[in-house]
Amino acid sequence: MTAYAAPRENRNVRLLVVCQALYVCASAIGLTLTGLVGAMLAPARSLATLPFALVIVATALGTIPVSLAMANRGRRPLFVLGACAGVLGGALAAWAIADRSFAGFCLANMLLGLFQACAQYYRFAATEAASAALKPRAIGLVIGGGVVAAIVGPTLAAWARDIWAPHTFAGSYLAVMALAGASTLVLSQLNLAPDAAPRAGEVSTPLRTLARNPCFIAAVSNSALGYAIMIFVMTATPLAVVACGLSVGEAASVIQWHLLSMFAPGFFTGRLIARWGVTCVLLSGAALFVAGVMLALSGTSLAHFGGALALNGLAWNFMFVGGSTLLTQGLANAGAADRARAQAANEFITFAVVATGSLLAGATFNSQGWNTVNGLVLPFVALAALSTLWLWRTSKPRATATG
């Protein structure tokens, strides 16, 4: 790699970090307000959570076509298209609030789900674009780019809520529109190299063959289960905080600490992976989830809730960054078509499992209680850890043979 190429490629990583920050800020506004606005507009209380569910469903459904389109058209056009969907989604949500249209708000959240589906590939684009020296840390840096935005987003939502008075919260979604618009400007500056065209006679690997790869299985298990566990506990925690007599403001502070612990470690997770190895980081994430469960079960004070959810966020970071890194390592020598299909399968499985976790969290807490919510985490943590140990066991003989 030439001295000229490395700064150009690392500039792409920096731009993707900025785009991640803008996306997370917009997403944090949605996370803060979607349930409230849904309850305000829904014709029946049972439909109040539908808009939030549609964000995740649209994300899951969008991941496969987005990834396949990226393989054919390149990443930048799809990234810009996703950000444009975010602009339209924010504008439509603001209009829907002003017009009191629940159907319009649902459609707006589906567009925001498409924005999220495209943004999920920022981390893969970063590791493909990074210079050799930055490549091990690229995914973590992009994830870490959301740290400030995770805190700024809820604050921005509150600040902008009455900009379009008397339509409460419409201004907050205008802020989402502005953030997505800023993303389109940043994304237009990307200079990503196109994927190499397939050689004559080159045959794509069947997806079932890719899916049997131990590296793929462990990567998907850690990404999907880690994300679903995090969402499951995070969704139930504010309900538990309020049910234990603490205030809504204290519940919000617990979520903010959780978001900080999710994104801030991204700036050093890549270094830990480079130093300890991805297997060790993945197992550390599983151990942190267990520690969070133990702390949550030991008391119901604000410190217990905050500490447990902070451990939960850190565990997510280790398992999601580690799983993403493992997937890119397993696809390092794969062609563009194989990478696109494997990444699409990873993202679809992850968000399908996440959608299930988010939908079950509230019902589980209301019917079974806080202890059951935490107890249900443990079998899935064990399953992710077993997939990591299986990968370590299957790759050990190969490493020994080549060593």
C-alpha positions as CSV (number, residue, x, y, z in Angstrom):
1,M,0.0,0.0,0.0
2,T,1.4,3.4,-1.0
3,A,1.9,6.3,1.4
4,Y,-0.8,8.1,-0.5
5,A,-3.4,5.3,-0.3
6,A,-3.2,4.8,3.4
7,P,-4.2,8.4,4.4
8,R,-7.0,8.3,1.8
9,E,-8.4,5.0,3.1
10,N,-8.1,6.1,6.7
11,R,-10.0,9.3,5.8
12,N,-12.8,7.0,4.7
13,V,-12.8,5.4,8.1
14,R,-13.0,8.8,9.8
15,L,-15.9,9.8,7.6
16,L,-17.7,6.6,8.5
17,V,-17.1,7.3,12.2
18,V,-18.8,10.7,11.7
19,C,-21.7,9.0,9.8
20,Q,-22.1,6.5,12.6
21,A,-22.3,9.4,15.1
22,L,-25.0,11.1,13.1
23,Y,-26.9,7.8,12.7
24,V,-26.7,6.9,16.4
25,C,-27.9,10.4,17.3
26,A,-30.9,10.1,15.1
27,S,-31.5,6.6,16.3
28,A,-31.3,7.7,19.9
29,I,-34.0,10.3,19.3
30,G,-36.2,7.5,17.9
31,L,-35.4,5.2,20.8
32,T,-36.4,8.0,23.2
33,L,-39.6,9.1,21.5
34,T,-41.1,6.3,19.4
35,G,-43.0,4.7,22.2
36,L,-44.3,8.0,23.5
37,V,-45.5,9.2,20.1
38,G,-46.9,5.8,19.3
39,A,-49.0,5.9,22.5
40,M,-50.1,9.4,21.6
41,L,-51.2,8.6,18.1
42,A,-52.3,4.9,18.3
43,P,-56.1,4.3,18.0
44,A,-55.7,1.5,20.6
45,R,-53.2,1.0,23.5
46,S,-52.3,-2.4,22.2
47,L,-50.9,-0.7,19.0
48,A,-48.6,1.8,20.9
49,T,-45.5,-0.3,20.4
50,L,-46.1,-1.1,16.7
51,P,-44.1,1.8,15.3
52,F,-41.0,0.7,17.3
53,A,-41.5,-2.9,16.2
54,L,-41.7,-1.7,12.6
55,V,-38.3,0.0,12.8
56,I,-36.7,-3.4,13.7
57,V,-38.8,-5.4,11.2
58,A,-37.9,-3.0,8.4
59,T,-34.2,-3.2,9.4
60,A,-34.3,-7.0,9.3
61,L,-36.1,-7.1,5.9
62,G,-33.8,-4.4,4.5
63,T,-30.5,-6.0,5.3
64,I,-30.5,-8.7,2.6
65,P,-31.4,-6.6,-0.4
66,V,-29.2,-3.7,0.8
67,S,-26.2,-6.0,1.1
68,L,-26.8,-7.6,-2.3
69,A,-27.3,-4.2,-3.9
70,M,-24.0,-3.1,-2.4
71,A,-22.2,-6.0,-4.0
72,N,-23.5,-4.8,-7.5
73,R,-23.5,-1.1,-7.1
74,G,-21.0,-0.4,-4.4
75,R,-21.5,0.8,-0.8
76,R,-21.6,4.5,-1.2
77,P,-24.8,4.7,-3.3
78,L,-26.7,2.5,-0.9
79,F,-25.4,4.4,2.1
80,V,-26.6,7.7,0.5
81,L,-29.9,6.0,-0.3
82,G,-30.3,4.9,3.3
83,A,-29.6,8.4,4.6
84,C,-32.2,9.8,2.1
85,A,-34.7,7.3,3.5
86,G,-33.8,8.8,7.0
87,V,-34.5,12.3,5.7
88,L,-37.8,11.3,4.3
89,G,-38.7,9.2,7.4
90,G,-37.9,12.2,9.7
91,A,-40.0,14.6,7.6
92,L,-42.9,12.1,7.4
93,A,-42.8,11.4,11.1
94,A,-43.0,15.2,11.8
95,W,-45.9,15.6,9.4
96,A,-47.7,12.5,10.9
97,I,-47.5,14.0,14.4
98,A,-48.8,17.3,13.2
99,D,-51.6,15.6,11.3
100,R,-52.2,13.0,14.0
101,S,-51.8,10.2,11.5
102,F,-50.8,6.9,13.1
103,A,-50.5,5.2,9.7
104,G,-48.1,7.9,8.5
105,F,-46.0,7.6,11.7
106,C,-45.8,3.8,11.1
107,L,-44.6,4.3,7.5
108,A,-42.1,6.9,8.7
109,N,-40.6,4.4,11.1
110,M,-40.3,1.8,8.4
111,L,-38.2,4.4,6.4
112,L,-36.1,5.0,9.5
113,G,-35.6,1.2,9.6
114,L,-34.3,1.3,6.1
115,F,-31.8,4.0,7.2
116,Q,-30.8,1.7,10.0
117,A,-30.4,-1.3,7.7
118,C,-27.9,0.6,5.5
119,A,-26.1,2.1,8.5
120,Q,-25.4,-1.4,9.9
121,Y,-22.9,-1.8,7.1
122,Y,-20.7,1.2,8.0
123,R,-18.6,-1.1,10.2
124,F,-17.9,-3.6,7.4
125,A,-17.1,-0.8,4.9
126,A,-14.6,0.7,7.5
127,T,-12.7,-2.5,7.9
128,E,-12.6,-3.0,4.1
129,A,-11.4,0.6,3.5
130,A,-8.9,0.9,6.4
131,S,-5.1,0.6,5.9
132,A,-3.4,-2.5,7.2
133,A,-2.4,-0.7,10.4
134,L,-5.9,0.5,11.2
135,K,-7.9,-2.5,10.0
136,P,-7.9,-4.4,13.4
137,R,-9.5,-1.3,15.1
138,A,-11.8,-0.1,12.3
139,I,-15.0,-1.8,13.4
140,G,-14.5,-0.7,17.0
141,L,-13.8,2.9,16.0
142,V,-17.0,3.1,14.0
143,I,-19.0,1.6,16.9
144,G,-17.3,4.1,19.2
145,G,-18.3,6.9,17.0
146,G,-21.7,6.8,18.5
147,V,-20.6,7.5,22.1
148,V,-21.3,11.2,22.1
149,A,-24.4,10.9,20.0
150,A,-25.9,8.3,22.3
151,I,-25.9,11.0,25.0
152,V,-26.7,14.0,22.8
153,G,-29.6,12.3,21.0
154,P,-32.1,12.2,24.0
155,T,-31.0,15.7,24.9
156,L,-31.6,16.9,21.4
157,A,-35.0,15.2,21.3
158,A,-36.1,17.1,24.4
159,W,-34.6,20.4,23.2
160,A,-36.4,20.2,19.8
161,R,-39.7,18.8,20.9
162,D,-41.6,22.1,20.7
163,I,-39.9,23.7,17.7
164,W,-43.1,23.0,15.7
165,A,-45.5,24.1,18.4
166,P,-48.2,23.1,19.3
167,H,-47.3,19.7,17.7
168,T,-45.2,18.2,20.5
169,F,-42.3,16.0,19.4
170,A,-42.7,17.0,15.7
171,G,-39.6,19.2,16.0
172,S,-37.6,16.3,17.4
173,Y,-38.3,14.4,14.2
174,L,-37.3,17.4,12.1
175,A,-34.0,17.0,14.0
176,V,-33.8,13.4,12.8
177,M,-34.4,14.7,9.2
178,A,-31.5,17.2,9.7
179,L,-29.1,14.6,11.0
180,A,-29.9,12.2,8.2
181,G,-29.4,15.1,5.7
182,A,-26.0,15.8,7.2
183,S,-25.2,12.1,6.7
184,T,-25.9,12.4,3.0
185,L,-23.4,15.2,2.8
186,V,-20.7,13.3,4.6
187,L,-21.3,10.1,2.8
188,S,-21.0,11.8,-0.6
189,Q,-17.3,12.5,0.4
190,L,-16.5,8.8,0.7
191,N,-14.0,7.5,-1.9
192,L,-14.5,3.7,-1.5
193,A,-12.7,1.4,-3.9
194,P,-15.1,-0.8,-5.9
195,D,-15.2,-4.5,-5.3
196,A,-13.1,-6.5,-7.6
197,A,-15.2,-7.9,-10.5
198,P,-15.6,-11.7,-10.5
199,R,-13.1,-13.5,-12.7
200,A,-14.4,-15.4,-15.7
201,G,-15.8,-18.8,-14.7
202,E,-15.7,-17.8,-11.0
203,V,-18.5,-19.6,-9.1
204,S,-20.0,-18.2,-5.9
205,T,-19.9,-20.4,-2.8
206,P,-23.4,-21.7,-1.9
207,L,-24.8,-20.0,1.2
208,R,-25.3,-23.3,3.0
209,T,-21.6,-23.9,2.6
210,L,-20.8,-20.4,4.0
211,A,-23.2,-21.0,6.8
212,R,-21.5,-24.3,7.9
213,N,-18.2,-22.5,8.4
214,P,-17.4,-22.5,12.2
215,C,-16.2,-18.9,11.9
216,F,-19.6,-17.8,10.4
217,I,-21.6,-19.7,13.0
218,A,-19.6,-18.3,16.0
219,A,-19.8,-14.8,14.5
220,V,-23.5,-14.9,14.0
221,S,-24.2,-16.5,17.3
222,N,-22.3,-13.8,19.2
223,S,-23.6,-10.9,17.2
224,A,-27.3,-12.0,17.2
225,L,-27.5,-13.4,20.8
226,G,-25.4,-10.6,22.2
227,Y,-27.6,-7.9,20.5
228,A,-30.9,-9.7,21.5
229,I,-29.8,-10.2,25.1
230,M,-28.9,-6.5,25.3
231,I,-32.2,-5.3,23.8
232,F,-34.2,-7.8,25.9
233,V,-32.8,-6.5,29.2
234,M,-32.6,-2.9,28.1
235,T,-36.3,-2.8,27.1
236,A,-37.4,-4.3,30.4
237,T,-35.1,-2.2,32.7
238,P,-37.0,1.1,32.6
239,L,-40.2,-0.8,33.4
240,A,-38.5,-2.5,36.4
241,V,-36.9,0.8,37.6
242,V,-40.3,2.5,37.7
243,A,-42.0,-0.5,39.2
244,C,-39.5,-0.5,42.1
245,G,-40.5,3.1,43.0
246,L,-37.8,5.0,41.2
247,S,-38.6,8.0,39.0
248,V,-38.9,8.2,35.2
249,G,-35.9,10.6,35.2
250,E,-33.8,8.0,37.1
251,A,-34.9,5.4,34.5
252,A,-33.6,7.7,31.8
253,S,-30.3,8.2,33.6
254,V,-29.9,4.4,33.7
255,I,-30.4,4.2,29.9
256,Q,-27.9,7.0,29.3
257,W,-25.2,5.1,31.3
258,H,-26.1,2.0,29.3
259,L,-25.7,3.8,26.0
260,L,-22.3,5.2,27.1
261,S,-21.1,1.7,28.1
262,M,-22.3,0.4,24.7
263,F,-20.4,2.8,22.5
264,A,-17.4,4.2,24.5
265,P,-15.5,0.9,24.6
266,G,-15.4,0.8,20.8
267,F,-12.4,3.1,20.9
268,F,-10.3,0.3,22.6
269,T,-12.1,-3.0,21.8
270,G,-10.1,-3.3,18.6
271,R,-6.9,-3.0,20.5
272,L,-8.1,-5.7,22.9
273,I,-8.9,-8.0,20.0
274,A,-5.5,-7.4,18.5
275,R,-3.7,-8.1,21.8
276,W,-5.8,-10.9,23.4
277,G,-7.5,-12.4,20.3
278,V,-11.1,-12.3,19.3
279,T,-12.0,-15.5,21.2
280,C,-10.9,-14.0,24.5
281,V,-12.9,-10.8,23.9
282,L,-16.0,-12.8,23.0
283,L,-15.8,-14.9,26.1
284,S,-15.2,-11.8,28.2
285,G,-18.4,-10.4,26.8
286,A,-20.3,-13.5,27.8
287,A,-18.8,-13.2,31.3
288,L,-19.8,-9.6,31.6
289,F,-23.4,-10.5,30.7
290,V,-23.4,-13.0,33.6
291,A,-21.9,-10.4,35.9
292,G,-24.7,-8.0,34.9
293,V,-27.3,-10.6,35.7
294,M,-25.8,-11.3,39.1
295,L,-25.7,-7.6,40.0
296,A,-29.3,-7.1,38.8
297,L,-30.5,-10.0,40.9
298,S,-28.7,-8.7,44.0
299,G,-30.8,-5.6,44.6
300,T,-33.2,-3.0,43.2
301,S,-31.5,0.3,44.0
302,L,-30.5,2.8,41.3
303,A,-26.9,1.7,41.6
304,H,-27.9,-2.0,41.0
305,F,-30.0,-1.1,37.9
306,G,-27.3,1.3,36.6
307,G,-24.4,-1.0,37.2
308,A,-26.1,-4.0,35.7
309,L,-27.2,-2.2,32.6
310,A,-23.7,-0.7,32.2
311,L,-22.2,-4.2,32.3
312,N,-24.9,-5.3,29.8
313,G,-23.8,-2.5,27.4
314,L,-20.1,-3.4,27.7
315,A,-20.9,-7.1,27.2
316,W,-22.8,-6.1,24.0
317,N,-19.9,-4.1,22.7
318,F,-17.4,-7.0,23.2
319,M,-19.7,-9.5,21.6
320,F,-21.0,-7.4,18.7
321,V,-17.6,-5.9,17.8
322,G,-16.0,-9.3,18.3
323,G,-18.6,-11.1,16.2
324,S,-18.3,-8.5,13.4
325,T,-14.5,-8.8,13.5
326,L,-14.7,-12.6,13.4
327,L,-17.0,-12.4,10.3
328,T,-14.7,-10.1,8.5
329,Q,-11.7,-12.4,9.3
330,G,-13.6,-15.4,8.0
331,L,-14.4,-13.6,4.8
332,A,-11.0,-12.0,4.3
333,N,-10.3,-14.0,1.1
334,A,-13.9,-14.3,-0.1
335,G,-15.2,-12.6,-3.3
336,A,-17.6,-9.7,-3.2
337,A,-20.7,-11.8,-3.8
338,D,-19.8,-14.2,-1.0
339,R,-19.1,-11.4,1.4
340,A,-22.4,-9.7,0.5
341,R,-24.4,-12.8,1.1
342,A,-22.7,-13.8,4.3
343,Q,-23.0,-10.2,5.7
344,A,-26.6,-10.1,4.6
345,A,-27.3,-13.4,6.4
346,N,-25.5,-12.2,9.5
347,E,-27.5,-8.9,9.6
348,F,-30.9,-10.5,8.9
349,I,-30.4,-13.2,11.5
350,T,-29.2,-10.7,14.0
351,F,-32.2,-8.3,13.6
352,A,-34.7,-11.1,13.4
353,V,-33.5,-12.3,16.8
354,V,-33.4,-8.8,18.1
355,A,-36.9,-8.1,17.0
356,T,-38.1,-11.2,18.9
357,G,-36.2,-10.1,22.0
358,S,-37.7,-6.6,21.9
359,L,-41.2,-7.9,21.4
360,L,-40.9,-10.4,24.3
361,A,-39.2,-8.2,26.9
362,G,-42.2,-6.2,28.0
363,A,-44.6,-9.2,28.1
364,T,-42.0,-11.3,30.0
365,F,-41.5,-8.6,32.6
366,N,-45.2,-7.9,33.1
367,S,-46.1,-11.6,33.4
368,Q,-43.0,-13.1,35.0
369,G,-41.1,-10.3,36.8
370,W,-37.6,-8.9,36.8
371,N,-35.9,-12.0,38.1
372,T,-37.2,-14.1,35.3
373,V,-36.1,-11.5,32.7
374,N,-32.5,-11.8,34.0
375,G,-32.7,-15.6,34.5
376,L,-33.7,-16.1,30.9
377,V,-30.5,-14.4,29.7
378,L,-28.2,-17.1,31.1
379,P,-29.0,-20.0,28.6
380,F,-28.5,-17.7,25.6
381,V,-25.2,-16.4,27.0
382,A,-24.1,-20.0,27.5
383,L,-25.1,-20.8,23.9
384,A,-23.0,-17.9,22.5
385,A,-20.0,-18.9,24.7
386,L,-20.3,-22.6,23.6
387,S,-20.2,-21.5,19.9
388,T,-17.0,-19.5,20.7
389,L,-15.4,-22.4,22.4
390,W,-16.4,-24.7,19.6
391,L,-14.7,-22.4,17.1
392,W,-11.6,-22.3,19.3
393,R,-11.6,-26.1,19.5
394,T,-12.0,-26.6,15.7
395,S,-9.4,-24.0,14.8
396,K,-6.8,-25.1,17.3
397,P,-5.6,-28.2,15.4
398,R,-5.3,-26.1,12.2
399,A,-3.3,-23.5,14.0
400,T,-1.0,-26.1,15.6
401,A,-0.5,-27.8,12.3
402,T,0.6,-24.6,10.6
403,G,2.6,-23.4,13.6
